[in-house]
């Protein structure tokens, strides 16, 4: 098969772009022709990863930014002629899109699907909203978006609120039966279908994790390496930016303050500025900062006893798959697609959002019984059985073949 994979970025741009990068890598190793086109790259370009906008990268990125500021985010398909030329040049069997926000117009998908099958993996809610990644408590996306409560925030940081028009464009897109949708979680498939835009529910195909790169490591050695006391109950907190409200770090901090008698030690993974550091005053922590390599992530994930994740909106976070493969169990909120990833009281434990009493109680129980040891083993087992690259490849190639053959 010949597959064009298109996303906003490479793995430097977040989880959705990382999934696109991973798929291209494993397809290439399985002797398929696959190229990854991104609007920008933190790793540089090569044979597999190529610039989406070609030699016009700087110009098209500026044009998307200008049009977005006016109020028409990604509604002019500047990238379309370049993508069509590449499809013709390589004779791709299908084009697989991932994250579009700030980089790719929905009109590009509509146009390409006239002659080539298109797949779009829904990593967040923007494919069926006026542009927000997660609507939180807002349900306007089920009828028509207007007076957006997230207007002014990325990716809806426009001067004029025209989210109703952006939603209308996507509604036209979803009428196209040559555009096929994937979601990593059943939760996302259900909420996408509830928008009323889709003619059928998306196909659910989970994300994956490289279980050869992410593996159980010796916690004692890692704690020595990071100067973490061996006798401390070690809790991992991870987010792209520690102050990201959607990731619910403030709830994690509140819980840590409630269990000070357990003498916890924190590992903080993600960008942390001076404002964020003030929130951790009086707590002992190791500041890992933003980590870009799998090796570094695996080591820091493996050093922790539990991963405390209090996200308020998420689909199927790669950080959870990676900590599972690293043998570190999850404790946190029942959010989005996360309950589909956790076997309650076996690979971790989830409580209702913002139920800090239950969350504190389960952490105390886990600490007292050292349940995190056996939960970590079971987490690794689940990652091997359900989320390996072999499974990721099999599920995608089977789906690709079904689309191409039909």
HULIN-V202992 format. One record per run of one state. SS is the DSSP state (helix for helix, strand for strand, loop for the rest). FROM is the first residue (numbers start at 1). TO is the last residue. If there is no record, write none. Layout:
BEGIN
[[SS,FROM,TO] [SS,FROM,TO]]
END
This chain:
BEGIN
[[loop,1,1] [strand,2,7] [loop,8,10] [helix,11,13] [loop,14,14] [helix,15,29] [loop,30,32] [strand,33,38] [loop,39,48] [strand,49,51] [loop,52,53] [helix,54,70] [loop,71,79] [helix,80,90] [loop,91,93] [strand,94,97] [loop,98,105] [helix,106,112] [loop,113,116] [strand,117,122] [loop,123,124] [helix,125,128] [loop,129,139] [helix,140,142] [loop,143,162] [helix,163,173] [loop,174,178] [strand,179,183] [loop,184,185] [helix,186,193] [loop,194,202] [strand,203,204] [loop,205,218] [helix,219,225] [loop,226,232] [strand,233,241] [loop,242,244] [helix,245,247] [loop,248,248] [helix,249,258] [loop,259,259] [helix,260,262] [loop,263,263] [strand,264,271] [loop,272,273] [helix,274,279] [loop,280,284] [strand,285,289] [loop,290,293] [helix,294,303] [loop,304,305] [strand,306,309] [loop,310,317] [helix,318,325] [loop,326,328] [strand,329,333] [loop,334,337] [helix,338,340] [loop,341,343] [strand,344,344] [loop,345,347] [strand,348,351] [loop,352,355] [helix,356,369] [loop,370,370] [helix,371,386] [loop,387,388] [helix,389,405] [loop,406,406]]
END
